[in-house]
Amino acid sequence: MPIPKPTRRELVRLAAAMPALALPAVLRAGSGEPGAGNPSHFTFRQGEVRLTVISDGALTLPVSALGVNADPQEVRAFLAGYFLSPEVNYAHTNHLLIETGAAKVLVDVGSGNRIQDSAGRLSANLAAAGVDAESITHVVITHAHPDHVWGIRDDFDEAILPGAAYFIGGAERAFWMQDGLAARVPPEMQQDVSDT
């Protein structure tokens, strides 16, 4: 199957649609506290391209990692203004499936359940969206943080999308593939690095 080669104009057009993904949060900010939960998926179109946002679940992490270079009181006020907890960061983890022509391109693969049991819903939610995982032709890895790549394999260490071609930026790949990287990164990052 040929690899699609979008033009720069097509990429810019697709990028212009991305703010629509943030629109629900913007609307929520002025309409009161949001309800709990996250849909398994939702689909919309941009021209001939079908876009589906697929949930991998959610992660609950300490807020201390947010706004580390900002005044803590300003961070708390910002979070309160958007009806977010000043103590716990509850983050939905969503991934974009781009369908154009014969190509089905998934952006990132989530964390699986390797960070928290509240994540790892990608495969089930692809099925809920009517997407056969075997039909995904390409996976684009934006960056190799655990919440973007640890879901690449299932509990049996098998690839969840074995037929897909995988893509990651050269500089990103070179960084994570350095020999001895785990010994050179800050202690808080060592858990994210594997030397195998």
C-alpha positions in Angstrom: 0.0 0.0 0.0 1.5 3.4 -1.0 2.3 5.8 1.8 0.2 9.0 1.5 2.2 12.1 0.9 0.1 15.0 1.8 1.0 18.4 0.4 2.0 21.2 2.7 -1.4 22.9 1.9 -3.2 19.7 3.0 -1.3 19.6 6.3 -1.9 23.3 7.0 -5.6 22.7 6.3 -5.7 19.8 8.7 -3.8 21.7 11.3 -6.3 24.5 11.0 -9.0 22.1 12.1 -7.2 21.1 15.3 -8.5 24.0 17.5 -11.9 22.5 17.1 -10.7 19.7 19.4 -10.1 22.2 22.1 -13.5 24.0 21.6 -15.4 21.9 24.2 -13.0 22.9 26.9 -13.3 26.5 26.0 -17.1 26.3 26.1 -17.0 24.5 29.4 -14.9 27.2 31.0 -17.9 29.6 30.9 -20.7 27.1 31.5 -20.0 25.6 34.9 -18.2 22.5 36.1 -18.0 19.7 33.5 -19.6 16.3 34.1 -17.6 13.3 34.7 -16.6 10.8 32.0 -15.3 10.9 28.5 -16.9 9.4 25.4 -15.1 6.4 23.9 -14.9 8.3 20.6 -16.3 11.0 18.5 -16.0 11.6 14.7 -16.2 14.6 12.5 -15.1 15.5 9.0 -12.8 18.1 7.5 -13.4 18.1 3.8 -12.7 14.6 2.5 -10.9 13.6 5.7 -12.7 11.7 8.4 -11.3 12.4 11.9 -12.1 10.3 15.0 -10.9 11.1 18.5 -10.4 7.9 20.4 -10.1 7.8 24.2 -7.4 5.7 25.8 -9.0 6.5 29.2 -7.6 9.0 31.7 -4.7 9.5 34.1 -4.8 11.1 37.5 -1.5 12.8 38.4 -0.4 15.4 41.0 -0.8 19.0 39.9 2.7 19.7 41.2 4.0 19.0 37.7 1.9 21.7 36.1 3.2 25.3 35.7 6.5 24.5 37.4 8.0 27.9 36.4 4.9 29.9 37.5 3.8 31.2 40.8 1.9 28.3 42.6 -0.9 30.7 43.5 -1.3 31.7 39.9 -1.4 28.1 38.9 -4.1 27.3 41.4 -6.2 30.3 40.3 -5.8 29.3 36.6 -7.0 25.7 37.4 -9.9 27.0 39.5 -11.0 29.3 36.7 -11.3 26.2 34.4 -13.1 24.1 37.1 -10.0 21.9 37.5 -8.7 20.6 40.8 -5.9 22.5 42.4 -4.6 19.2 43.9 -5.1 16.5 41.2 -4.6 16.6 37.5 -7.2 14.4 35.9 -6.3 14.2 32.2 -8.3 12.4 29.5 -5.9 10.7 27.1 -7.2 11.0 23.5 -5.7 10.0 20.2 -6.6 11.1 16.7 -7.4 8.6 13.9 -7.2 10.3 10.4 -8.9 8.5 7.6 -8.1 9.8 4.1 -8.4 7.6 1.0 -7.2 4.1 1.9 -5.0 5.4 4.7 -6.0 5.1 8.4 -3.4 7.0 10.4 -3.4 6.8 14.2 -1.6 9.6 16.1 0.1 8.0 19.2 -0.9 4.7 20.9 -1.5 5.8 24.5 0.0 4.4 27.7 -1.9 1.1 27.8 -2.5 0.2 31.4 1.2 0.5 32.3 0.8 3.9 34.1 -2.6 3.5 35.6 -5.5 1.1 35.3 -7.8 4.0 34.3 -6.0 4.1 30.9 -5.4 1.4 28.3 -8.8 1.7 26.6 -7.5 2.4 23.1 -8.2 -1.0 21.6 -11.6 -1.3 23.1 -12.6 2.2 22.1 -11.3 1.7 18.5 -13.7 -1.3 18.4 -16.5 0.8 19.9 -15.9 3.3 17.0 -16.2 0.5 14.5 -12.5 0.6 13.6 -10.8 -2.8 13.1 -7.3 -2.3 14.5 -5.9 -4.4 11.7 -7.2 -1.8 9.2 -4.9 0.9 10.6 -2.2 1.5 8.1 0.1 4.1 9.8 1.0 5.2 13.3 2.6 8.5 13.9 4.3 8.9 17.2 4.5 12.6 18.2 7.0 12.0 20.9 8.0 9.0 23.0 6.7 9.9 26.5 5.1 7.0 28.3 1.5 8.3 27.8 2.1 8.3 24.1 4.0 5.0 23.4 3.7 2.6 26.3 0.4 1.2 24.8 2.3 0.0 21.7 2.1 -3.6 23.0 -0.5 -5.6 24.8 -0.2 -7.5 28.1 1.4 -10.4 26.1 4.0 -8.1 24.6 2.4 -8.3 21.2 2.1 -5.2 19.0 -1.5 -3.9 19.2 -1.3 -2.7 15.5 1.0 -5.2 13.9 0.2 -4.3 10.3 0.8 -0.6 10.6 3.9 1.3 9.5 5.3 3.4 12.3 6.7 6.9 12.0 8.6 9.1 14.5 10.8 12.2 14.0 14.5 11.5 13.6 15.6 13.7 16.5 13.0 12.2 18.8 14.1 8.6 17.9 17.8 9.4 18.2 17.2 10.9 21.7 15.4 7.9 23.1 17.6 5.3 21.4 20.9 6.6 23.0 22.9 3.9 24.7 23.0 4.5 28.5 20.3 7.2 28.4 18.7 6.0 31.7 21.9 6.8 33.6 22.1 10.3 32.1 18.6 11.7 32.6 17.3 13.3 35.8 16.1 10.8 38.4 12.4 11.7 37.9 12.7 10.8 34.2 14.6 7.5 34.7 11.3 5.5 35.0 10.4 6.6 31.5 13.6 5.3 29.9 14.6 1.7 29.1 18.1 0.6 28.1 16.8 -2.6 26.6 
